[in-house]
């Protein structure tokens, strides 16, 4: 089995059947070698740096009804909130002091955040923080909308494709959503000059190894600058409440594979990974990850951005979160980089 890892490391690719074997094997020597090469590869391009992204969860209102997600519109028990422009800007002020040089505005698909509202917030952030990257994660919008926000100063966009197989995508989403539109959004974003992030959940209900390979192949086609993956974690108020969540081992396996398929990619050790294991993010960092996304949202709304059960980091102030993550990063053998952290070689237009 270790020869498959050797091949992945030296050629940067594998056949479908080799990927399948590597995803499924429980051989420990293979897992160790994958981890070693993943770490070596991230160090070749990024040294021991870990980039921080200050995550501002701007709204828990959502017009979509994704089956897995706790803030889906059918969850009538969800406690909804949206941040005001002043609250968002005050999160940035706080984050800037803490050393963050990337702000991520993420939210449900909330019509309140129209193009005009977003353009005005982004323009002000751009003016106040010329040295920071502005990342958006606001779901599917029109090409015109993405363009307006790019022109206002946004740099990056995170939009996980969620599942690149039609069959799985349709099991995880309501019928009014389509994989085709999600993919179109990603290609529009790339064409408009955004640094783009795609990704998927590991261990989602109905997901097979073939589906995972399909995700990897789609990523090879898209060539995103960022790839966000994390375990699926059930939420008690969704149709998937009784489903099993994704495992630590499988998520780490995919992180290692992703690092070797995409040596220069920005790869976060996600909050969901930290939720299923107390040392999940540290293990992620040791398996090729080079980004963490501490929460900058006001503490009073943290619990309401309730995507899945037992989500961590919902109680601390931003400064505590930042301190906790710095300790975790250093304990894993890496250092915090207080910089924008663009993908190496990405040409900013
Ligand atoms: N509305 C935005 C942001 C969605 S929330 C968008 O559509 O992109 C960010 C990510 O959280 C989603 O892309 C999804 O992959 C993940 N997520 C949602 N529910 C989850 C769950 N139950 N377990 C793990 N991850 C989940």
Boltz pocket constraint, residues with backbone or C-beta under 6 A from the ligand:
constraints:
  - pocket:
      binder: B
      contacts: [[A, 68], [A, 69], [A, 70], [A, 106], [A, 107], [A, 108], [A, 109], [A, 137], [A, 138], [A, 139], [A, 140], [A, 158], [A, 159], [A, 160], [A, 162], [A, 200], [A, 201], [A, 230], [A, 231], [A, 232], [A, 233], [A, 234], [A, 235], [A, 272], [A, 307], [A, 308]]
      max_distance: 6.0
